[in-house]
Amino acid sequence: MDTFYYLSLIALIAALLKTAILAQVVNRSKLTSAFMLVTLVLILQNITEFFIFFTFGLSDQLASQLLGFYYVLVALLAVVLVSLALTAAEAPNIQLYRYFFGAIAIVVTYYTLNGNLHLGIESNGYSLIGVPGPAYIVFQALLLAMVVICTYWLWRGSISSNVKIAHRSRLTMFAALPIFATGLFVTILKLAGFGASTGGVTPLASTFFVWILMHDERGDFVVFKLKWIRVWFYSRLALKIAFSKDSLSMKDFKEETEKTILLEALKLCDYNMSAAARLLETSHSSVSRKVKRYNYEDPLNKTLSKIIEQSQ
């Protein structure tokens, strides 16, 4: 039972980390909305895992009911993951895919409610596994279809001539790889008749997914609230100064801080000065004046500026 308590703790920590990230995200695009929806489902999934592991042994019946809810969440996760992947790759007919996977998710929910998806829950020594019911094949088909569709369109996006689409697609594929690999591996083992379980792997894989997309340097997926952006800016600046051989006066420190914040804000806003001004809660003219002061120009124009050189 100690192992299950440890697994429940891993799931709870994963849920708390994702919640902290989600609470500080500012919604500004379809891609960000899709990311937030996936993160929300993952949080619910981790919380459910926590209760499954924690209650097993105390009430097997309750743990079995929670497992049914977990299957429903995984089915929902397949829908929102497909939506995110196709949005990142800018695939055609996204709505059609949503309807298709949504329909399968509804079927999975129906079979879960009538008790045909799983027949109970049991321990395999190191984790917990559901006892497959007669309709479990539908759930497995959903997972396989999700992995295939997401992988195909992310691969298509990764070779796109559009640099932004290619970047987003590669990043999403890399972030989702542990989730896809875990789901595919367990599904194949279960089809072969083995009692496999994702155990504590799923919370770790899903946290890796959110963490990678959170650190998207172009800001396509996540835009944090200003106070947390500033914490990140100041942390980077402090490390830069700490390991610098040169000493800085108060004036130099203020200038370095301003340069760092301006550069990062422009990066997050795709070098749009109006958007950067809103993010920094200042005027467009103020941002424009500072850009000229620091001799900074949009790197998309292939202009090497002092501020870029000094930030590296």
Sequence and secondary structure as in RCSB ss.txt:
>XXXX:A:sequence
MDTFYYLSLIALIAALLKTAILAQVVNRSKLTSAFMLVTLVLILQNITEFFIFFTFGLSDQLASQLLGFYYVLVA
LLAVVLVSLALTAAEAPNIQLYRYFFGAIAIVVTYYTLNGNLHLGIESNGYSLIGVPGPAYIVFQALLLAMVVIC
TYWLWRGSISSNVKIAHRSRLTMFAALPIFATGLFVTILKLAGFGASTGGVTPLASTFFVWILMHDERGDFVVFK
LKWIRVWFYSRLALKIAFSKDSLSMKDFKEETEKTILLEALKLCDYNMSAAARLLETSHSSVSRKVKRYNYEDPL
NKTLSKIIEQSQ
>XXXX:A:secstr
 HHHHHHHHHHHHHHHHHHHHHTTB   SHHHHHHHHHHHHHHHHHHHHHHHHHHTTT HHHHHHHHHHHHHHHH
HHHHHHHHHHHHHHT S HHHHHHHHHHHHHHHHHHHHTT SEEEEEE SSSEEEEE TTHHHHHHHHHHHHHHH
HHHHHHHHT SSHHHHHHHHHHHHHHHHHHHHHHHHHHHHHTT     TTHHHHHHHHHHHHHHT TT SS  B 
HHHHHHHHHHHHHHHHHT SS   HHHHHHHHHHHHHHHHHHHTTT HHHHHHHTTS HHHHHHHHHHTT   GG
GT   HHHHHH 
